[in-house]
């Protein structure tokens, strides 16, 4: 435990609040050890059971984790904070957010008239027409569509799946570097994130096997447009991962196909590999509009029952007004044509920046999706250096657990001339002090 912070309180609630306050204010840092239960009980003049209850509450909220003989320590990404990016400074071009180009988003078409209903939609939570469209959407990429349901976006769906499947303290394998919101979500659920290294083809098989042998209970991965590294499963990588996963039939495998229609590469899904426990989640926010908090979930029968059981106990269903809006866009010919143009344009822009960087000797990963990942030696130096040239890119720290440093550049709105200028500026930043900056 950090010497400068003293835990206080005489009840479990007060003790847990004191620890949470210490984490939020920085008195307790990630990895800091909390006192053993009996020692803290003696210091505070309370029973060991009171301290144990406080620690249990903190574990359940993802603020601390227990490491066997290593004791109880502050979690690496405590749930009292998040990996939110810093504010974009004025006067710079924002390439940090990972957002689509608004020019390729359709105008939302909500229903003009919504008739009142008697009671609730719990008995029929999904619009039949949208369920058909969702099944077709999954099936066109080879994802089994026998069991399909809806959620309020990808993270809502993943959160419900993990909460229904796992218990506080259980381990979840995640991509490293990976989606920063997921890296926050896992500890917030009281779970342990186990990093699995990725490359241009996504999650690697041998590090995954090591994580599974260490006791991981669930795996969350992206089959394409992996964030932030833009990797995607090749057919060969899919085969390698399936070979590993078949050794662990009780593990739930969750695929987040968040860029399904604009990833620019084919899908090689684990969902079609005959695994007993699997879930494939895809959303529309990146290609139809960020305000459409809707996701389609295809999964095995047991996972469907657990997900929908939890959904019925909380919000009950996804708004039918939202479902109708999504359905109108998914079945609109003009929208489908716009999305197709968006995918082609995003691919061109991503590849253009990778090529421009390569011409200047800068290696970058950008094989699918809306962003490019550039390994560097010093993230802060590169971010601040590019800021001086009028560019704002994302430092990689919030995407990483154990992997090396880098920066993420969103290319969705980056046209050809801009890519050349950015690459030239990037090279200048790296060259200003070779001992400090590096690619």
N, C-alpha and C positions, 0 to 999 in steps of 0.2 A: 504493500500500500504506500502511496505517496506520503512522505513524512509530514508535509505541510497541511494535510487535510485530516481532521478528526471527525469520525462518524459520531453522531449524537442521536438521542432519542430514548424513550422508555417503553415504547410500544413497537410492535412490528411495523405499523404504518409509519410511525415517526422515523424509525431506523431506515426503512426503504426510501422514504422521502429525502433523508439526509444524504444517502448514497447517490440518489438520482440528482440531487442538487449539486453534489460534488462533481459528478460527471458533466452535467450541463455547464457548470462554471469553469471547468478545466482543472479543478483540484484533484480529480481522479482521471487519469488518462487511460486510453485503451491498453490493456495488458497489465495494468496495476493490480496487485493482489489485495483482496480484502482480508482482514484478520480471520483466523479460524473462529468457528462459531463459539466455542467455549471461552476463548480469550476475550473476544468482544463482549460476550455476556458478562464476564467478570468486570471488565472495564466500565460497562454501562450500568452494572448492578441489576441486570435482568436475568431471566431464565434462559438457558440455551435454546429452549423451544421457541422463545420469542425471536431470537436472532435467526434461527433456522427458518421460521415462517417468513421473516423479512427477506432472507436470501432467496427463498422459493418464489416469492412475489417478483423479485427483481429478475430472476431467471425467466419467469413466465412472460415478462415484458421485453426480454431480449437485452436488458441492460448489463447483465453479467452472465458468465458461463462458468460451469464447473469442469475442471480438468483433472479429475481423479486425484492423484497424489499432489498435483500442482495446485490444488485448492480452488477457491472461487476468485475469478479475476474479471475486470471490466471487459466487456465484449469489444471486439475490434471495431465494430460499427454500432455503437450503442443506440437504442431506439429513442433516446431523448433528443437526438439530432439527426441530420441527414446529410447526404453528400450533394447538397444542392450547389449549383454553380454560382460563382460570384456574379454580381451585376455587370452587365455589359457597359463599359465606359462610353461616354458620349463621343461621337465623332469617329467611330471605327466601324468597320464592316463585320457584322456578326456571323461567324462561321462556326459557332460553338454549340448551337442548340439541338442539332439533329432533326430539324423540322423540314417538311416538304416545301417546295416552292408554291406559294399561294396561286400562282398563275395556272397550276395544273390541278387545282382543287375545284370540284363542281360547286355551283350554288346549291345550297341545301333545299330540298323540296319536301317540307313537312306536309301532312294532310291538311287540307283547307277546312275540314269539318271533322270533329271528333264527337261521336255520340256518347252520351253517358251510359254507363253499364250498371246493372243491378248486382250489388255485392262486389266481388273481387275477381281477379284473373287467376287465382291460385289453381283452379281446376283446369285452366287452359293457358298456361304461362307463355306459350310460344305461338305466334301467328303461323298458321299452317303454310301459307305461301312462302314466308321467310324461312321456315324450316326446310322446305323443299329446295329453295335457293341455296341455303347453307350446305345441304347435302351435296348438291351439284358442285358447289364451290370447292368442297373438300375432295370429292370424287375425281374431279378433273385433274388433280395432281396425284392421284393414286392413294389418297388417305381413306381408309375404311370409313364408311358413312352409316353404318348400322345404328349407331348410338350418337345422337347429336343433341346438344342443348346450347343455351345462351348464357352470357355473363355480362357484367358492366365493364368491359375492357379486359386486357390481358392480365394486368397485375391483380385485379379483383378476382379473376378466375384462378390464377396461380395461388394467390393467398388462400382461397377457399379450398383448393385441392390439398395444399400442404397442411392446412389446419385440420382438415377432415382425416388426413392420412397419418400424420405424425404427432408426436407429443413433445413438449418442451425438453430441450437437450438433445433431441435427435439431430442427425447430421444430414445436410443436403449438399450434393455436389453442384457447383456452379462454375461457369466459365471464368477464366482469369487471364487477361482482363475481360470484364463482362459488363452487363447492363447495370448501371449504378443504382437504379431504383430497386432492382432485385437484390443487390448486395445490401441495401438497407432493409428490405422487407424481411429477409430470412432471419436476421437476429431480432427484428421487431416481433416476430412470431415466437421468440424463445428458442429458435433453432440455431444450429451451428453451420456456418457456411464453410465448406471444404473446397478450396480452389483447385481447379483442373486446368492445366495449361492448354492453350489453343494456338493454332497456326492458321495459315490461309485456308485450310480445309475444316476449320472449326475445332471442336473439342477433340483432343488427342486420346487414342485408345489406351495406351499404357498408363498414363497418369489417371485415367478414369478407373482402370482396373485396380490401381493402388488405392484409390479413394473408396471403392466398393469393398475391397478386402478390409479396409479400416472400419467398416460398419456403416457406410452411407445408406440411408433409407430411401432417398429420392434423388433424382437427377433432373436438373432444369437446364435446357440447352436451346440454342437457336439453329435450325437446319440451314438457314441462309440469312444474309444481311446481319450476321452476328455483330453485336454492339460491344465495343467500339471498333473491332478489328476488321469488319466487313467480310469475314470468312464464310464459307458455305460448304456443306457436306458434298464431297464428290461421291460417286457410286462406290469407289473403293473404300473411302473413309466410312461411309455408312455400313458397309459390310464388316469392317473391323470393329466398329462400335457395337453392332448387333452381336457379333461373336462374343464380345466381352459381357454384354448385358444379359445374354442368355444363361450365363453362369450364375446370375442372381435374379431368379424369377419373381421374388417378392418385392423387388425395388420398383417404385413408381417412376416412370420416365415421362417427363413433361417437355414437349416441344413448343416453343414460342415462335410462331411463323408470322411475326408482326408486320413484315414488309411483303406479304405474300404476292400481291399483284404488281409490285414495282421493284422487286429484288433484282431483276435482270438476269437471273439464272434459273435453271430448272430445280425442282424440289426432289431431293433424295431423302425421303422421310423414314425415320425409325418406326413411325406408326404403322407402316405396312409390313413390318418385319416379323409379325407373329408373336410379339412380346405379350405376356399375360396381363401386365399392368402398364397402361400407356395413356397419354392424353396429348392431343394436338390442338393448340390454341391459335386462332388467327383473328386479326382485328382489321378495322377499316379506317382508323384514324389517320394513317399516313397517306392513304390514296383517295379517301372520300371526304375527310374533314376531321380536325382534331376535336371538335365538339361532339362527335358521334361516339359516345362511350359504350360501345357494343362489341362483343366478341362472340365468335362461334367456337364451340368446343366439341370435338369428336374424340371419343374415348371408349375404353372397354366398359362392359355393363356394370361392374362393381364400382368403378370410378364415377360413372354417371349417377348411380344411385346415391353415392356419398356426397357428390357435388350438389345435386339438386335437393337432397335432404337438408343440407346446410342453407341453401338459397331460400327454401321455403320457410325456414325458421327466422330469416332476417328480412331482406327486402321482398321476398316472395316471388318476384318476377322482374324482368326488364320491362320498362315502360313500353306499352303498345304504341304510343305515339312515336317513340324512338324507333321501334321495330318497323313501323310503317314507313318512316323516313328512310331507313336503311334499305328497305325492300324497293322503294321507288328508285333509288339511285342504282342499286345493284342490277335492276332489270331495265334501266334506261340505256338505249343504244348510244346516245350522245355521250353519256358519262363513261360508258365502256370504251369508247373511242378516245376520250380524253385521257383515261387511265393508261391506255396502250401507248399514247404519245408520251405521257409522263415517264413511263418505264424506259422507253428508248432514249429520251433526253437525259434522264438521270444516269443511265449507263454511259452515255457519251461524255457527260460532264465529269463523272468519276474517273473514267479512263483517261480523259485529257489531263487531269491534274496528276495522276500517277505517272503518266508519260512525261509531263513537263518536269516533275521532280526527278525522274530517272535521268533525264538529259543533263541534269546538274549534279548527278552522282548521289542523289538522296533516295534511299530505299523507302518504299511506302507500301502498305497493304490496302487494297481497295478493289476486291473482286466481286462485290455485290452490295446492294443497298444504297444509302444516301450519304455515306461518309467514307473517309480515308483515315487510316491510322499510320502515324509516322513515329517510329522509335527514335528517341533522342536521349542524350545523357542528362540533361538538366531541363525539366519541364518548365519551371518558372522562368528560366532565362529565355527559353524559346518563346513562351507566351508573351513575356514583356517585350522581347525584341520585336516580335511581329506587331505588337500593339503600336510600337513607335512608327511602323510603316502603314498603320491604318487598318490592321487586321486583328480580329479577336477570335482565337481558337481555344479549344477546351484542353486544359491540362489533364493528363491521364490519371492523376492520383485518385480521383473519385471512382474510376473504373477498375482499380487494381486492388489485389490482396497481396500476392507474392510475386507477381510478374514484373518485368522491367518497365522503366518509364517510357512515356510517349505522349503525343498530342493527337487529339481527334479533330479533323477538319470536315465540316459538313459541306458537301459539294452540290447539294440539290439546286441551289440558286447560282452556282458559279459558272459563268459562261466562259467560252474559250479564251478570250483576251484576258479576262480576270485570272484564269488559271495560270497563264504564262507569267503574269505580273506577280502573283502570289509565290510561284515557284522561285522566281528570281529574287524576291525579297527574302524568302526562306533561306536560300543559299547565302545571301548577304549576312543574315543573322548568324548562321552557322560559322561563317568565315570571320566574323568580328573577333572571336576569341576561340580558336580551335581547342584550347586546353579546357574551356568551360562548356562550350556547346558541342553537340555531336549528333549525328544521325545514325 
